[in-house]
């Protein structure tokens, strides 16, 4: 069996098997997270405007004001990869998304497609984000766990998250604001067993790259060091080979320069691309959902509905 012919045949068979596996391996579609999120939000705004008796001109003006990049094109032109019907089923397309602005037409189906419990981690009260979305997420999602920031110690969050998903088949989505996101990131790094149960991480104006206006664990220097050492594929990979999306939406105050929030620019609210060196497989997927204005006219309830929809559909698109 060690003669050259046998070795050559063995190698050829292995190459053929590898080629077949590569062809059969499911490759998720290329998707633009910001486009999907903002088209969804624009469609929800259409439903809100229509319910109030507004016309297309009013809707377009609303979208231009509240949805940067002004996604007012027909969402059907994006194709089936973005169409909610592809993942939710017939009759649950973009028009259903519009109706979802004022009804719960999609709530049960979104939960059916992604049967996961959401854990909402608050930021620091004295550093509250401009437009908190967590109360709206709590109102929208059944069986949600809300974790106050408290003293910021990671152990209570670890215990709460572990208790929220006691069985191996349980699934979680972790969402946070301000420094609550930093707590989530560190929990994901520290708890490999829990990491396997998390199907999505959502940051809403989160402290990721660190704040410019403070020192300590949430300052720019400390966060940069942590990201370089820990926010890498090898340190955050899961035993189950699947893509876990890390989605981030940013807040932008028009009166603040550089763009973003005071002390927290847009770049510091985004997840960086994780280094893949040493990883056995890609299990992290960074998804930038883009920035939203701190305009009081932007209803957090619609932002929450858009976040739940896009998180659910993104996870479904990777199966």
N, C-alpha and C positions, 0 to 999 in steps of 0.2 A: 504493500500500500504506500510505500515511500518512494516508489520509482517516479521518475519525472512525469510520465503520462498520467499516473493516478493523481499526483499533486496538481497537475494542470487541470484535470477534469474537476477536481474538488474546488479549486479556485474559480473555475468558470461557473460551476453550479452556484457557488456563493454569490458571485456577481449577478447572475440571472435572478436569484432570489431577492437580492438587494434591489435590483432594478424593478422587479414586480412590486415589492413593498413600497418603493418610492412612488410608483405610478398610482398605487391604491391608497396611499396615505392621504387623508382628507386635508386639502389646503383651503383655508378660509378665504373668503373674498377680500380683496383690498377695499378698505372702507376709510372714509374721512370722518373722524369723530366729530369735529367741529361742524361740518356740514350736516351730518345726521342729527346732531343735537339741536342745532339752530333751525333747521327745517322743521323739526318736530315742534319746537317752541313757537315758530312762526305759524304753524298749522293750528296749534292750540289757541293762539291769539286770533286766528281767523274764526274759530268756533266761538270765542268770547265775543268778538265784534258782531258776528252774525246773530248771536243770541240777544244782543242789545239793539238790534235793528240797524246796525251800521252797514255801509256798503264797501265795495272793493277799494275805493279811494281812502276811506278811513282806515281800513286794514293795512294798506300799504304804508300810510303815514305812521301807523303804530309800529309796524315792523322796522321801518327805517330808524325810528327813534330808539326802540328798545332791544333790537337784535342786531348788534354790530355785524358787519358784512352784508346786511340787508338781503337775507335769503327770501325773496318774494317770488321766485320762479315756481312753476308747477312741480310739486314733489314727485309726481308720477314719472317725470322725465329722468329721474335718478335711476330708474330701473329696478328689477326685482331684488337685488341685494339689499336695497334700502327699504323696500316696501314692507310694511308691517304684516301684510297678508302672507308673505313668505314664511313667517314664523308663527303667526297667530291663527291663521286659517282664513277661509273665504268670508267676505263681508266685514273684515276687520282691517281695512286699509286706511288710507289717509283721511277719508271722510269720517271714519270712526274716530280717528285721532282728534279731528276737529270737534266732534260731539263730546269727546272725553274732557274738553275744557269745562263743561257745565254739567256733565253727568259722570257716572262711574261705568260707562259702557265697556271700558277695557280692563277694569280693575281685576275682575275674576280671571280673565284670560291671561293677563300678565303674570298673575300669581300661579296659574296653571303651568305656564311655560318655564317660569323660574320659581320653583317652590323653595324659597330661601327666606330665612328670618333676617330682618335688617336690625343692625345695632347702630344707634346714632350716638356719636361721641361729641359732646359739646366742647367748645373752646373756652378760654378764660373769660369770665364775665367782664373784667376790666379791659379786655382787648376784643370785645365783641365785633364780629364782622358787620359790615354795613347793612346787609340784607340777610338776616338769618332765614334759612330754609328748613331747618330741622323740625320746628313745630308743624309745618305743612307736610313734611314727610311722615311725621308721627300720625297726623290726622288721616293720611291717605293709606297707610300700610297697617294691616292687622298684625297683632302680636309683635309689635316693635318694642325693642329694649332701648331706653334712653339712658345714657351714662353722663351725669354731670361731671364737669371737669374736676371739682373738688380740689384736692391739693396736687393733682397731677401725677400722683404716684401710679406706676404702671401695674402694680400687683392687683388692685381692685378690678381694673379693666380686664386683666387676664382671667380672673376668677369669674367675672360676669359673663364674658364671652364663652368660656368653657362650659359654664352652666347652661347657657342658652342653646348649646348644641351638644347634648350628652351622648347621642348615638353616632356611630361612624357614618351613617347615611345622611345625617343632618347637614344642611348647607346654610352659609351665612353670607350676607353682604355687609361690609363695614363702611360706614359713611361718617365723615366728620367735618367740622369747621375749625378754622384757626389752629391753635395748638393741639386740638383734638386729633387732627390728622397726623401730627408728629407722634402722638401716643399710639395710634393705629399702626404706623410704620414700624415702630420699635416692638410692638406686640407681635406683628407678623414675622419679624426677624427672630424673636426669642422663642416662639412657640411653634415648632414644626408640625405638631399634631393638629393644632388649630388651623394652621396654614392650609392643610389639605382640605379643610371644610369650607374655606372662604372662596366663593366664586366671583367676587368682585370687590374692589376697594374704590370708594368715591370720595374725592376731596372737593370741598366747596369753600373756596377762598382759604385753603389750608396753608399752614406754615410748613413748607417743604424745604425750600432752600435757605430758610432762616430770615429773621427780621433784621433790618438795618438799625433799628432804634433801641436795641437792648443787647445785653451780653447774656451769657449763661446758655442753658441747653437749647433755647429757641432762637438764639442769635445766629448771625450769618456764619461766623467761624465754626461754631460747634456743629451746626447742621451740615456745613460743607464737609467737615471731617467725617461725620457719620455717614453721609451719602457715599463718599468715596470708599469707605471701608465696608459698608453693609448693604447699600442699595445696589446689589449686583445679582445677576442670575444665580450664581453658585450659592450665595447666602440665602436666597429667598425662593429657591426652586421647590417644587412640590413632588411628592412621591408619585402621584398620578400625573401622567404626562398630558397636560391640558393647558390652554392659555388662560391665565387669570388676568382680566383687565384691571389696570390701575387708571381710573378715569379722573380727570381734574378739570373743574370749571373755575375760572378766576373772576374776581370783582375788580372793576375799574372805576375809580372816582375821577370825573373829568377835571377836577381842580387840583389833582395831584400829579407831580412829575418827580421821577420817571413814572410812566403809566403803571397804574395799579392802585394800591391803597397806601396810605401814609405808613411808611416803615416796612411795607410788604409789596414790592414791585411784582409785576406779572410773572417775570421769570422765576421768582421765588415761590410762586403759587403753582408751578408746574412740576410734574415728575420728570426727572432726567431720564435719558435712555440708559438702561442698566447695562453695565459691562457684562459680556457673555463669556469672558475667559474662564475656563475651568468648569463651566456648566455642562452637565450631561445632556440637557435638552432645554429648549426655550419654553419656559412656563410663565413668564411675565410678559405682559403687553401693555405698554404705556399708551394712553389714549388722551389726547388734548381736546377738550370740548370747547375751548376758546373762552373769551372774556365776555362778561355781561356788565352793563352799566349799573351804578348804584342809584339809578333813577327811582324815586318812590312810586312811579306809575307801574313799574314792573312787579306784578303780583307774585310773591313767593310760591303761592299755590300752583301756579302754572309752571314755574321753574321746577318744582317738586315733581309734577306730573311728567314733565319732559325728562327729568333725570331717571325716574323709575322706568319709563318706557325705553329709553335708549340703553340703560344698563341691562335691562332684560333682553332686549333685542340683540345687543352686542354679544352677550353670553350665548344666546341661541344661535347666532351666526357662526360661532366657533365650534359648535358640536359636530 
